Amino acid sequence: MKMFFKEFFKRGLISAWGGPFILAVIYFIVGKTEKINSLSPYEVSFGIISIMLMAFMAGGITAIYQSEKLPTAFSALIHAGVLYLDYLFMYLVNDWIPKNFKAIGIFTIIFTLGFALVWLIIYLCTKNKAEGINKLRKEKS
């Protein structure tokens, strides 16, 4: 367990810088579309801190795959659950999505489809790579 938390913090710290960068890009785009003309210092600093924490959690939870005691499918479910709660909490706290069942339902559907798509791509790439390695092994035998 100690190793998990060490890996969690290492991965989280590596990932944390990405959150503020992504937020800066979002603020840049919103500013260019002139949907928002100005943000208060509170909104900017709260956005930076909260998205940094969100990126920290998103990066850190990938340490779950280092545990040899958990099946990959269970690790993926834990990963999905933590990401879902992390994103949903930050989106609601920052008022990036409305606080109603319809918006949360739409978010849930998009998150679930996105997570499933990423895992499908990972699965197909891994399967393809394993088949290639097995083919090379058979040719050498």
Salt bridges, closest charged atoms under 4 A:
GLU7 OE1 - LYS10 NZ 3.46
GLU7 OE2 - ARG11 NE 2.72
ASP95 OD1 - LYS99 NZ 2.68
